[in-house]
Amino acid sequence: MDVANEVKTNVARTISRMLGMRVVEVNVDVADVRMPGETGPETPAAPGGDA
């Protein structure tokens, strides 16, 4: 939650600065969370492995 809130704040601040417009809302959708060293399902298989 903390990371998503920081992303929202930074995106809103940057858009406001770049466009000179007030940002009313920023939506963040977290699709996956992985810890360092952890592999995910989209990690490509090693060459020569079973496909």
N, CA, C, O and CB atoms as a CASP TS submission, in Angstrom:
PFRMAT TS
TARGET T0000
AUTHOR 0000-0000-0000
METHOD Language model
MODEL 1
PARENT N/A
ATOM      1  N   MET     1       0.814  -1.194   0.000  1.00  0.00           N
ATOM      2  CA  MET     1       0.000   0.000   0.000  1.00  0.00           C
ATOM      3  C   MET     1       0.861   1.264   0.000  1.00  0.00           C
ATOM      4  O   MET     1       0.552   2.240  -0.683  1.00  0.00           O
ATOM      5  CB  MET     1      -0.928  -0.005   1.198  1.00  0.00           C
ATOM      6  N   ASP     2       1.941   1.228   0.773  1.00  0.00           N
ATOM      7  CA  ASP     2       2.805   2.411   0.844  1.00  0.00           C
ATOM      8  C   ASP     2       3.423   2.724  -0.513  1.00  0.00           C
ATOM      9  O   ASP     2       3.498   3.885  -0.915  1.00  0.00           O
ATOM     10  CB  ASP     2       3.910   2.206   1.887  1.00  0.00           C
ATOM     11  N   VAL     3       3.864   1.688  -1.217  1.00  0.00           N
ATOM     12  CA  VAL     3       4.489   1.896  -2.528  1.00  0.00           C
ATOM     13  C   VAL     3       3.452   2.432  -3.516  1.00  0.00           C
ATOM     14  O   VAL     3       3.743   3.368  -4.260  1.00  0.00           O
ATOM     15  CB  VAL     3       5.114   0.571  -3.059  1.00  0.00           C
ATOM     16  N   ALA     4       2.255   1.859  -3.536  1.00  0.00           N
ATOM     17  CA  ALA     4       1.204   2.331  -4.446  1.00  0.00           C
ATOM     18  C   ALA     4       0.855   3.785  -4.162  1.00  0.00           C
ATOM     19  O   ALA     4       0.654   4.565  -5.094  1.00  0.00           O
ATOM     20  CB  ALA     4      -0.054   1.454  -4.321  1.00  0.00           C
ATOM     21  N   ASN     5       0.781   4.159  -2.896  1.00  0.00           N
ATOM     22  CA  ASN     5       0.483   5.559  -2.550  1.00  0.00           C
ATOM     23  C   ASN     5       1.594   6.497  -2.976  1.00  0.00           C
ATOM     24  O   ASN     5       1.327   7.614  -3.420  1.00  0.00           O
ATOM     25  CB  ASN     5       0.250   5.696  -1.053  1.00  0.00           C
ATOM     26  N   GLU     6       2.832   6.060  -2.849  1.00  0.00           N
ATOM     27  CA  GLU     6       3.959   6.887  -3.305  1.00  0.00           C
ATOM     28  C   GLU     6       3.920   7.065  -4.822  1.00  0.00           C
ATOM     29  O   GLU     6       4.186   8.154  -5.329  1.00  0.00           O
ATOM     30  CB  GLU     6       5.303   6.254  -2.879  1.00  0.00           C
ATOM     31  N   VAL     7       3.590   6.001  -5.538  1.00  0.00           N
ATOM     32  CA  VAL     7       3.473   6.082  -7.001  1.00  0.00           C
ATOM     33  C   VAL     7       2.378   7.082  -7.369  1.00  0.00           C
ATOM     34  O   VAL     7       2.584   7.939  -8.228  1.00  0.00           O
ATOM     35  CB  VAL     7       3.163   4.679  -7.617  1.00  0.00           C
ATOM     36  N   LYS     8       1.229   6.979  -6.731  1.00  0.00           N
ATOM     37  CA  LYS     8       0.123   7.896  -7.018  1.00  0.00           C
ATOM     38  C   LYS     8       0.529   9.344  -6.774  1.00  0.00           C
ATOM     39  O   LYS     8       0.248  10.220  -7.592  1.00  0.00           O
ATOM     40  CB  LYS     8      -1.097   7.545  -6.163  1.00  0.00           C
ATOM     41  N   THR     9       1.186   9.591  -5.652  1.00  0.00           N
ATOM     42  CA  THR     9       1.612  10.956  -5.309  1.00  0.00           C
ATOM     43  C   THR     9       2.612  11.484  -6.333  1.00  0.00           C
ATOM     44  O   THR     9       2.489  12.617  -6.798  1.00  0.00           O
ATOM     45  CB  THR     9       2.233  10.991  -3.897  1.00  0.00           C
ATOM     46  N   ASN    10       3.597  10.668  -6.681  1.00  0.00           N
ATOM     47  CA  ASN    10       4.617  11.104  -7.634  1.00  0.00           C
ATOM     48  C   ASN    10       4.054  11.320  -9.031  1.00  0.00           C
ATOM     49  O   ASN    10       4.445  12.269  -9.711  1.00  0.00           O
ATOM     50  CB  ASN    10       5.736  10.094  -7.692  1.00  0.00           C
ATOM     51  N   VAL    11       3.149  10.462  -9.468  1.00  0.00           N
ATOM     52  CA  VAL    11       2.528  10.635 -10.787  1.00  0.00           C
ATOM     53  C   VAL    11       1.714  11.929 -10.803  1.00  0.00           C
ATOM     54  O   VAL    11       1.830  12.720 -11.740  1.00  0.00           O
ATOM     55  CB  VAL    11       1.623   9.414 -11.142  1.00  0.00           C
ATOM     56  N   ALA    12       0.901  12.149  -9.789  1.00  0.00           N
ATOM     57  CA  ALA    12       0.081  13.368  -9.736  1.00  0.00           C
ATOM     58  C   ALA    12       0.954  14.617  -9.722  1.00  0.00           C
ATOM     59  O   ALA    12       0.659  15.585 -10.423  1.00  0.00           O
ATOM     60  CB  ALA    12      -0.829  13.351  -8.496  1.00  0.00           C
ATOM     61  N   ARG    13       2.020  14.606  -8.935  1.00  0.00           N
ATOM     62  CA  ARG    13       2.913  15.765  -8.845  1.00  0.00           C
ATOM     63  C   ARG    13       3.598  16.031 -10.187  1.00  0.00           C
ATOM     64  O   ARG    13       3.699  17.178 -10.621  1.00  0.00           O
ATOM     65  CB  ARG    13       3.970  15.546  -7.745  1.00  0.00           C
ATOM     66  N   THR    14       4.064  14.974 -10.834  1.00  0.00           N
ATOM     67  CA  THR    14       4.767  15.131 -12.106  1.00  0.00           C
ATOM     68  C   THR    14       3.829  15.625 -13.203  1.00  0.00           C
ATOM     69  O   THR    14       4.192  16.514 -13.973  1.00  0.00           O
ATOM     70  CB  THR    14       5.408  13.809 -12.524  1.00  0.00           C
ATOM     71  N   ILE    15       2.625  15.058 -13.280  1.00  0.00           N
ATOM     72  CA  ILE    15       1.646  15.505 -14.281  1.00  0.00           C
ATOM     73  C   ILE    15       1.291  16.971 -14.055  1.00  0.00           C
ATOM     74  O   ILE    15       1.223  17.752 -15.005  1.00  0.00           O
ATOM     75  CB  ILE    15       0.367  14.631 -14.227  1.00  0.00           C
ATOM     76  N   SER    16       1.067  17.341 -12.806  1.00  0.00           N
ATOM     77  CA  SER    16       0.744  18.740 -12.500  1.00  0.00           C
ATOM     78  C   SER    16       1.858  19.671 -12.933  1.00  0.00           C
ATOM     79  O   SER    16       1.608  20.734 -13.500  1.00  0.00           O
ATOM     80  CB  SER    16       0.477  18.914 -11.008  1.00  0.00           C
ATOM     81  N   ARG    17       3.087  19.267 -12.662  1.00  0.00           N
ATOM     82  CA  ARG    17       4.236  20.095 -13.012  1.00  0.00           C
ATOM     83  C   ARG    17       4.400  20.189 -14.532  1.00  0.00           C
ATOM     84  O   ARG    17       4.672  21.265 -15.063  1.00  0.00           O
ATOM     85  CB  ARG    17       5.514  19.531 -12.372  1.00  0.00           C
ATOM     86  N   MET    18       4.235  19.062 -15.229  1.00  0.00           N
ATOM     87  CA  MET    18       4.451  19.039 -16.671  1.00  0.00           C
ATOM     88  C   MET    18       3.353  19.765 -17.449  1.00  0.00           C
ATOM     89  O   MET    18       3.639  20.481 -18.409  1.00  0.00           O
ATOM     90  CB  MET    18       4.547  17.614 -17.146  1.00  0.00           C
ATOM     91  N   LEU    19       2.108  19.581 -17.037  1.00  0.00           N
ATOM     92  CA  LEU    19       0.988  20.114 -17.803  1.00  0.00           C
ATOM     93  C   LEU    19       0.364  21.358 -17.199  1.00  0.00           C
ATOM     94  O   LEU    19      -0.442  22.028 -17.844  1.00  0.00           O
ATOM     95  CB  LEU    19      -0.053  19.073 -17.946  1.00  0.00           C
ATOM     96  N   GLY    20       0.732  21.667 -15.970  1.00  0.00           N
ATOM     97  CA  GLY    20       0.145  22.822 -15.310  1.00  0.00           C
ATOM     98  C   GLY    20      -1.324  22.622 -15.003  1.00  0.00           C
ATOM     99  O   GLY    20      -2.079  23.588 -14.892  1.00  0.00           O
ATOM    100  N   MET    21      -1.732  21.373 -14.864  1.00  0.00           N
ATOM    101  CA  MET    21      -3.125  21.066 -14.585  1.00  0.00           C
ATOM    102  C   MET    21      -3.230  20.377 -13.232  1.00  0.00           C
ATOM    103  O   MET    21      -2.301  19.699 -12.793  1.00  0.00           O
ATOM    104  CB  MET    21      -3.730  20.181 -15.699  1.00  0.00           C
ATOM    105  N   ARG    22      -4.357  20.557 -12.584  1.00  0.00           N
ATOM    106  CA  ARG    22      -4.601  19.898 -11.309  1.00  0.00           C
ATOM    107  C   ARG    22      -5.039  18.466 -11.570  1.00  0.00           C
ATOM    108  O   ARG    22      -5.965  18.226 -12.345  1.00  0.00           O
ATOM    109  CB  ARG    22      -5.668  20.662 -10.479  1.00  0.00           C
ATOM    110  N   VAL    23      -4.381  17.524 -10.931  1.00  0.00           N
ATOM    111  CA  VAL    23      -4.732  16.112 -11.069  1.00  0.00           C
ATOM    112  C   VAL    23      -5.746  15.778  -9.981  1.00  0.00           C
ATOM    113  O   VAL    23      -5.493  15.980  -8.793  1.00  0.00           O
ATOM    114  CB  VAL    23      -3.461  15.187 -10.969  1.00  0.00           C
ATOM    115  N   VAL    24      -6.891  15.265 -10.403  1.00  0.00           N
ATOM    116  CA  VAL    24      -7.965  14.952  -9.468  1.00  0.00           C
ATOM    117  C   VAL    24      -7.819  13.541  -8.917  1.00  0.00           C
ATOM    118  O   VAL    24      -8.113  13.294  -7.747  1.00  0.00           O
ATOM    119  CB  VAL    24      -9.321  15.113 -10.143  1.00  0.00           C
ATOM    120  N   GLU    25      -7.363  12.610  -9.765  1.00  0.00           N
ATOM    121  CA  GLU    25      -7.303  11.219  -9.339  1.00  0.00           C
ATOM    122  C   GLU    25      -6.247  10.460 -10.122  1.00  0.00           C
ATOM    123  O   GLU    25      -6.070  10.682 -11.319  1.00  0.00           O
ATOM    124  CB  GLU    25      -8.662  10.550  -9.503  1.00  0.00           C
ATOM    125  N   VAL    26      -5.554   9.572  -9.445  1.00  0.00           N
ATOM    126  CA  VAL    26      -4.614   8.654 -10.081  1.00  0.00           C
ATOM    127  C   VAL    26      -4.963   7.261  -9.565  1.00  0.00           C
ATOM    128  O   VAL    26      -5.039   7.046  -8.355  1.00  0.00           O
ATOM    129  CB  VAL    26      -3.099   9.039  -9.771  1.00  0.00           C
ATOM    130  N   ASN    27      -5.175   6.318 -10.478  1.00  0.00           N
ATOM    131  CA  ASN    27      -5.496   4.949 -10.093  1.00  0.00           C
ATOM    132  C   ASN    27      -4.280   4.064 -10.317  1.00  0.00           C
ATOM    133  O   ASN    27      -3.619   4.153 -11.351  1.00  0.00           O
ATOM    134  CB  ASN    27      -6.712   4.418 -10.890  1.00  0.00           C
ATOM    135  N   VAL    28      -3.989   3.211  -9.343  1.00  0.00           N
ATOM    136  CA  VAL    28      -2.889   2.272  -9.434  1.00  0.00           C
ATOM    137  C   VAL    28      -3.459   0.870  -9.241  1.00  0.00           C
ATOM    138  O   VAL    28      -4.150   0.598  -8.259  1.00  0.00           O
ATOM    139  CB  VAL    28      -1.775   2.591  -8.380  1.00  0.00           C
ATOM    140  N   ASP    29      -3.161  -0.009 -10.187  1.00  0.00           N
ATOM    141  CA  ASP    29      -3.617  -1.392 -10.121  1.00  0.00           C
ATOM    142  C   ASP    29      -2.392  -2.286  -9.956  1.00  0.00           C
ATOM    143  O   ASP    29      -1.561  -2.367 -10.860  1.00  0.00           O
ATOM    144  CB  ASP    29      -4.439  -1.786 -11.397  1.00  0.00           C
ATOM    145  N   VAL    30      -2.274  -2.949  -8.823  1.00  0.00           N
ATOM    146  CA  VAL    30      -1.136  -3.836  -8.558  1.00  0.00           C
ATOM    147  C   VAL    30      -1.518  -5.224  -9.048  1.00  0.00           C
ATOM    148  O   VAL    30      -2.445  -5.843  -8.526  1.00  0.00           O
ATOM    149  CB  VAL    30      -0.752  -3.856  -7.026  1.00  0.00           C
ATOM    150  N   ALA    31      -0.796  -5.711 -10.057  1.00  0.00           N
ATOM    151  CA  ALA    31      -1.107  -7.008 -10.658  1.00  0.00           C
ATOM    152  C   ALA    31      -0.327  -8.143 -10.020  1.00  0.00           C
ATOM    153  O   ALA    31      -0.777  -9.288 -10.052  1.00  0.00           O
ATOM    154  CB  ALA    31      -0.827  -6.973 -12.140  1.00  0.00           C
ATOM    155  N   ASP    32       0.834  -7.852  -9.442  1.00  0.00           N
ATOM    156  CA  ASP    32       1.664  -8.908  -8.892  1.00  0.00           C
ATOM    157  C   ASP    32       2.640  -8.298  -7.896  1.00  0.00           C
ATOM    158  O   ASP    32       3.028  -7.137  -8.020  1.00  0.00           O
ATOM    159  CB  ASP    32       2.416  -9.669 -10.013  1.00  0.00           C
ATOM    160  N   VAL    33       3.024  -9.087  -6.921  1.00  0.00           N
ATOM    161  CA  VAL    33       4.029  -8.670  -5.945  1.00  0.00           C
ATOM    162  C   VAL    33       5.010  -9.818  -5.805  1.00  0.00           C
ATOM    163  O   VAL    33       4.624 -10.950  -5.514  1.00  0.00           O
ATOM    164  CB  VAL    33       3.382  -8.288  -4.556  1.00  0.00           C
ATOM    165  N   ARG    34       6.277  -9.518  -6.013  1.00  0.00           N
ATOM    166  CA  ARG    34       7.325 -10.534  -5.863  1.00  0.00           C
ATOM    167  C   ARG    34       8.431 -10.000  -4.988  1.00  0.00           C
ATOM    168  O   ARG    34       8.728  -8.805  -4.995  1.00  0.00           O
ATOM    169  CB  ARG    34       7.887 -10.962  -7.233  1.00  0.00           C
ATOM    170  N   MET    35       9.029 -10.881  -4.245  1.00  0.00           N
ATOM    171  CA  MET    35      10.147 -10.521  -3.384  1.00  0.00           C
ATOM    172  C   MET    35      11.451 -10.700  -4.166  1.00  0.00           C
ATOM    173  O   MET    35      11.487 -11.471  -5.125  1.00  0.00           O
ATOM    174  CB  MET    35      10.150 -11.383  -2.082  1.00  0.00           C
ATOM    175  N   PRO    36      12.520 -10.004  -3.773  1.00  0.00           N
ATOM    176  CA  PRO    36      13.800 -10.152  -4.474  1.00  0.00           C
ATOM    177  C   PRO    36      14.237 -11.616  -4.509  1.00  0.00           C
ATOM    178  O   PRO    36      14.169 -12.319  -3.501  1.00  0.00           O
ATOM    179  CB  PRO    36      14.885  -9.291  -3.798  1.00  0.00           C
ATOM    180  N   GLY    37      14.688 -12.065  -5.681  1.00  0.00           N
ATOM    181  CA  GLY    37      15.160 -13.431  -5.858  1.00  0.00           C
ATOM    182  C   GLY    37      14.055 -14.418  -6.188  1.00  0.00           C
ATOM    183  O   GLY    37      14.334 -15.566  -6.532  1.00  0.00           O
ATOM    184  N   GLU    38      12.814 -13.990  -6.088  1.00  0.00           N
ATOM    185  CA  GLU    38      11.673 -14.862  -6.363  1.00  0.00           C
ATOM    186  C   GLU    38      11.376 -14.827  -7.865  1.00  0.00           C
ATOM    187  O   GLU    38      11.416 -13.761  -8.478  1.00  0.00           O
ATOM    188  CB  GLU    38      10.416 -14.424  -5.534  1.00  0.00           C
ATOM    189  N   THR    39      11.079 -15.982  -8.455  1.00  0.00           N
ATOM    190  CA  THR    39      10.742 -16.013  -9.875  1.00  0.00           C
ATOM    191  C   THR    39       9.233 -16.070 -10.036  1.00  0.00           C
ATOM    192  O   THR    39       8.516 -16.560  -9.164  1.00  0.00           O
ATOM    193  CB  THR    39      11.411 -17.218 -10.578  1.00  0.00           C
ATOM    194  N   GLY    40       8.765 -15.558 -11.170  1.00  0.00           N
ATOM    195  CA  GLY    40       7.330 -15.533 -11.435  1.00  0.00           C
ATOM    196  C   GLY    40       6.973 -16.395 -12.617  1.00  0.00           C
ATOM    197  O   GLY    40       7.862 -16.906 -13.298  1.00  0.00           O
ATOM    198  N   PRO    41       5.700 -16.568 -12.875  1.00  0.00           N
ATOM    199  CA  PRO    41       5.250 -17.429 -13.963  1.00  0.00           C
ATOM    200  C   PRO    41       5.666 -16.928 -15.347  1.00  0.00           C
ATOM    201  O   PRO    41       5.759 -17.724 -16.281  1.00  0.00           O
ATOM    202  CB  PRO    41       3.759 -17.562 -13.911  1.00  0.00           C
ATOM    203  N   GLU    42       5.920 -15.613 -15.499  1.00  0.00           N
ATOM    204  CA  GLU    42       6.306 -15.108 -16.820  1.00  0.00           C
ATOM    205  C   GLU    42       7.808 -15.149 -17.050  1.00  0.00           C
ATOM    206  O   GLU    42       8.282 -14.679 -18.084  1.00  0.00           O
ATOM    207  CB  GLU    42       5.813 -13.694 -16.994  1.00  0.00           C
ATOM    208  N   THR    43       8.563 -15.698 -16.114  1.00  0.00           N
ATOM    209  CA  THR    43      10.006 -15.833 -16.295  1.00  0.00           C
ATOM    210  C   THR    43      10.255 -16.836 -17.415  1.00  0.00           C
ATOM    211  O   THR    43       9.789 -17.972 -17.333  1.00  0.00           O
ATOM    212  CB  THR    43      10.708 -16.284 -14.967  1.00  0.00           C
ATOM    213  N   PRO    44      10.984 -16.439 -18.465  1.00  0.00           N
ATOM    214  CA  PRO    44      11.208 -17.354 -19.578  1.00  0.00           C
ATOM    215  C   PRO    44      11.972 -18.619 -19.145  1.00  0.00           C
ATOM    216  O   PRO    44      12.831 -18.578 -18.264  1.00  0.00           O
ATOM    217  CB  PRO    44      11.973 -16.637 -20.687  1.00  0.00           C
ATOM    218  N   ALA    45      11.634 -19.720 -19.784  1.00  0.00           N
ATOM    219  CA  ALA    45      12.315 -20.986 -19.491  1.00  0.00           C
ATOM    220  C   ALA    45      13.750 -20.927 -20.007  1.00  0.00           C
ATOM    221  O   ALA    45      14.047 -20.201 -20.957  1.00  0.00           O
ATOM    222  CB  ALA    45      11.555 -22.186 -20.127  1.00  0.00           C
ATOM    223  N   ALA    46      14.617 -21.680 -19.388  1.00  0.00           N
ATOM    224  CA  ALA    46      16.020 -21.729 -19.828  1.00  0.00           C
ATOM    225  C   ALA    46      16.099 -22.358 -21.205  1.00  0.00           C
ATOM    226  O   ALA    46      15.337 -23.275 -21.512  1.00  0.00           O
ATOM    227  CB  ALA    46      16.895 -22.523 -18.821  1.00  0.00           C
ATOM    228  N   PRO    47      17.020 -21.873 -22.050  1.00  0.00           N
ATOM    229  CA  PRO    47      17.160 -22.456 -23.390  1.00  0.00           C
ATOM    230  C   PRO    47      17.426 -23.968 -23.300  1.00  0.00           C
ATOM    231  O   PRO    47      18.200 -24.436 -22.464  1.00  0.00           O
ATOM    232  CB  PRO    47      18.307 -21.753 -24.167  1.00  0.00           C
ATOM    233  N   GLY    48      16.763 -24.703 -24.180  1.00  0.00           N
ATOM    234  CA  GLY    48      16.953 -26.143 -24.205  1.00  0.00           C
ATOM    235  C   GLY    48      16.067 -26.888 -23.227  1.00  0.00           C
ATOM    236  O   GLY    48      16.082 -28.118 -23.181  1.00  0.00           O
ATOM    237  N   GLY    49      15.283 -26.138 -22.434  1.00  0.00           N
ATOM    238  CA  GLY    49      14.391 -26.774 -21.472  1.00  0.00           C
ATOM    239  C   GLY    49      13.128 -27.257 -22.152  1.00  0.00           C
ATOM    240  O   GLY    49      12.884 -26.954 -23.320  1.00  0.00           O
ATOM    241  N   ASP    50      12.330 -28.004 -21.423  1.00  0.00           N
ATOM    242  CA  ASP    50      11.057 -28.487 -21.961  1.00  0.00           C
ATOM    243  C   ASP    50      10.110 -27.305 -22.119  1.00  0.00           C
ATOM    244  O   ASP    50      10.021 -26.452 -21.236  1.00  0.00           O
ATOM    245  CB  ASP    50      10.432 -29.582 -21.039  1.00  0.00           C
ATOM    246  N   ALA    51       9.404 -27.257 -23.240  1.00  0.00           N
ATOM    247  CA  ALA    51       8.469 -26.147 -23.479  1.00  0.00           C
ATOM    248  C   ALA    51       7.056 -26.626 -23.456  1.00  0.00           C
ATOM    249  O   ALA    51       6.133 -25.833 -23.639  1.00  0.00           O
ATOM    250  CB  ALA    51       8.755 -25.468 -24.801  1.00  0.00           C
TER
END
